[in-house]
Amino acid sequence: MQLDAAGDVLAADAVVCALGTTIRDAGSRAAFRRVDHDHVLALARLARGRGARAFGVVSAIGADAGSRFFYNRVKGEMEAGLRAMDWPHLVIARPSLLLGQRRQFRLGEELAKRLGWLMPPSSRPVQAADVARVLVAQTLAGLQRPQGVCVLGNRLLRQGPGPG
């Protein structure tokens, strides 16, 4: 990863990070952690060091640094790392299963699309585009009204950004 080579391109007031992969696509737990934890924190450190005041990130429902589940633990550790940077405005989106166009067929996602209505609203699959809209809106709002850490749960993410 060559973030430092990006120079002033990464100088911004607000940064939104939707970087993430799956353990399967990454090829190993170590590679997954490198993308979903290390690269996210590296981007955040660089942005913070260059003056950014707001940072938004896509995490996951169930993120918990103390989780016994690897995926949730990595997401929770990433969140903890961001919190330690003392952002004036940090927005953490915790969506459930993300829906959207994929290059490959995913059986679990297809089932969730068809049966998601059976799940509680707090756990239903959510369109990636809706998560993006809410995350960007909330992150940019922090430039006007910094709020420290703001966690966006899945139910809110499914409702959309709402009025400014």
N, C-alpha and C positions, 0 to 999 in steps of 0.2 A: 504494500500500500504506500503510495507516494503523496500523502496529504501535504507534507511540508513543501513539496515542489509546486503546489497549487498557488502559492504566493498570495497576492492580494485578491484573487478570485474568491477566496473564502472570507473576506472581510465583509461582514453583514451585521445588521441590527438583530435579525432573527434568523434562525436556522431550523428547518424541519427535516427530521431523519426518519426514513421509512426503510432503512436497510435491514434486511433479514433474510434468512434462508431456512431450510429444513435440515435436519440431521441427515436425512436420506440424500438430499441434493448436495450437501456439503461433503458427504463421504465419510465423515467420522465425527465423533463428539468434539474432538479438539478443533476441527475445522469449523464446526458450527459455532463453538464458543468464540473463535477468532472473529467471525463475522458479526454475530449478534451481541457480543460483549465488547471485545477489544477494539474493533473498528468503529463502533458507535461511540465509545468513550474517547477514542483518539480524535474523531471529528469534533466532539463536544469540547475537548480541551483546546483544540486549535481555534475553534470559533470563539470560545470564551477568551482566549488569549489575544484574539484580534478584535475584541470589543463587543461581541454579540451580547445582547441583554436578555434575549428570549430563546429558548430551545424547546422544540417539540419532538417527541419520539413515539414511535409505535412499539409498544411492549406486547403484553398478552394477558388475557384474563387468567388469574391464578398466579401471576408473577409473585415470587416470594423467595428471598435469598436463603431462607431456611428450609425450603421445600425438599422433600426426598425425591421429587421428580426432577430429573436433570434439566429438561426444557424450562420448567417454571423457575428452577433455581438460577439458571443462567440469566433469564429475564429479570429476576429479582435482584441479582448482583449487579446487572447493568443499571437498573434503576437506582440502586444504592450508590453506585459510582457517580451517577449524574447528580444526585442529591448532595453528595459531598463537595461538588464544585460550587455550591452556593449561588445558583443562578437567581437573578432578580425575578425571573419568570420561567418556570419549568413546567411543561405540559406533558403528561404521560398518558397516552391513549392505551387502554387495556381492552382491545376487542376480543371477541370470541373467534370462531373460525371465520377467516376472511374469504368472501366470495368475489369472484371476478373472472375475467378471461384468463385461461391458462393454456400453455402450450401442450401440456400433457393431461390426459384424463385422470381424474382422481375419484375413485369410487366413494370414499368417505365424504367428499365434498358434494357429490351428486346426491347421496342419501340425505345429507344435511339440508340441501336445497329443498328437497321434497318433504322431509319430515321435521324440519326446523320449527314449524308452527306448534309442534307438540312440546317443545322445550319451553322452560320459563323465559320470559322476555329478557332477563338479565344474561341468558346464555345462548340465545338464538344467534345463528350465523348472521354476519353483517357484510354488506357490500364494501369492498375496499375503497371505492370512490367516496362513499359516505364518510368513512373514517378519515380519509384525506381532507375532505371539505371541513369537517369539524376541527380536526387537528390544526390545520392552517389558520382557520378563523380564530381559534382560541389562542394560538401562539402569537399571532399578530395583535390580538387584543391586549396582550401583555405588554406591548410596547407603550400603550397609552395608560394601562392600569396594571402594573406588575403585582402579582398575587403570590409570589413564592411558588410553592409546588401545587399544581392543579392536576388531579387524577380524573380522567374521563372514563367512566365505566361503560360497559357494552350497551346498556339500555340507552344512555345519552347518545352514544355514537350512532345507534340505529335511528334516532329521531332526527338527526341532521343538525346543522349549525344554528338554526333559528335566527331570530333578529339579533343584529350586531350588538 
